[in-house]
């Protein structure tokens, strides 16, 4: 999976409080794992204090595909791949991977760049855009992305 999803986040063990009445991880954690255990994926794009500049990113669209059941005690690791970027949007996927390297879920997301003073979309700086493009190029130079993309940007 490292060659498909080059950026690795921090691992998490599925705890009892993460499980639902069916005895597997509740759906809400498939959305929070990419945010809470991202390692440095987001901060490597814009830095820790980006909102202090008056700008931020909001989630514009998200698609989650549940591929394998996650049970209590299993170790999960989020892995990221930048798929596309333009001056206002970026499109990435997080694979939630089991210790066996099986992909348990794909969390595909489009983020939109926001001017916080107007609370509207705005073009990102050339520096941020170049960072996104550089990451996309690095990730595309690894193995081909073998999954169907559910979202896209131009």
N, C-alpha and C positions, 0 to 999 in steps of 0.2 A: 504493500500500500504506500510505502514511502515514495515510490517513483510516480505514483498517480496523484497523491496528496502530500506534497513536499513539506508543508509547514505543520509541525506537530504541536498540539496543545498539551495541557497537563492531564494526567489520567485521573479517573474517579472510580471508586468501587460503588456499585449499586447497593444502596443501603435499604433497610426495611422501610424507612419513611419515604423512600422514592418509589415504592411498589404500591400497586392498587389492589383491589379486591380479587383480581385475576391472578395475582401472584407474580406479576411481571412489572417492569418499570412503567410508571404512568406516563401518558403522552406528553404532559407538560415538561418533563425533564429532557425530552428530545429537543425542545426549543431552548432550554436554559443551558444545557451542557456546552453548546458552541459559544455562548456568551460568558459563562462563569469559568470555563476551563480552557480558554483560547490561548493560553500561554502568552505570546507577544504578537499574535496575528494582528489585532486591531491597532495596538500601540505602534507596531512597526510601520503602519500606514500613515498615521497622522501624529503620533506622539501622545503622551498621557494627558496633556493639558490643552488639547486642541480646542475644546469648547471656550476656553479663555480668549481665543482669538476672535470670537463672535460667530464661529461657524461650527457645524456639526453634521452628522449623517443620521438620517432616519431610515428605518426599514420601509421600503415601498411595497415589496411583495416577497412572499416566502412560500416555498413548497417543501413539505416533508414527506419522504417515502420511507415507510417502515419495512425493512427487508428481513430482519431476524429479531426474534424475541430476546429481550435483555432481562436476565433474572438476578435476584438478590445474590450478592457476592461476586458477580462478574466485574472484571476490570474493563473499563471503556476508555478509549482515548480519542479525542476529536482531532481530525487531520483536515487541513484546509488546502484549497486550490482556487486561485484567482482565475476566473473564466473570461472576463471581458471588462472593459472600462471605457467611458467617454468622459467629457468634461463635467457632467453632472451626476453620473451614475457609475456604480461598479457592481459587478455580478460575480459572486463566489459561491462555492459549495463547501460544506463541512461534512465529512464522512465520520460518523461515529463508529469507531472500529473496536471489535472485540480483541481479546488477547490472541486469538487464533488468526488474526488478520482478516477475518470476515467483516464485511461492512454491514452493520446492524441497521443503519439509517443514513439517508442523505438529506441534509438540510440545505436547500438551495435558496439563496437570498439575493435580492437586488436592494442596494442601499442608494439613497438620494442625498446629494450634498445640499445643506440648508444654511441660508443666511439667518442666523438666530434673531437679528434685530427686526427683520421683516417676516420671519417665519415662513419663508418661501424658498423654493429651489434656487440655487445660484451656481454658477460655474466655480469649480475649485481652482486653486492656484496652480500654476504650471508645475511647481515643485511637488505638490501632492499628486497631481495627475501623472507626472513622470515616475513617481514611486509606484503607483498602481500599475502602470504600463510595464515597468521594469519587472515587477513581481509576476505579472501575467506572462511575460516573455520567458522568465526563468521557469515558471511552472509548465508552460507549453513545451519547453525543451526536454522535459522529462517524459515519461511514458504517455501514450495517448489516453485521453479521457474515455473510458469504455461505457459510460452510462448515458442514457438519453437525457438531454437538457430539457427541463420543463419550463424554464423561464429564459428570457433573452432580452438583450438591449442592443440598440444599433450603435 
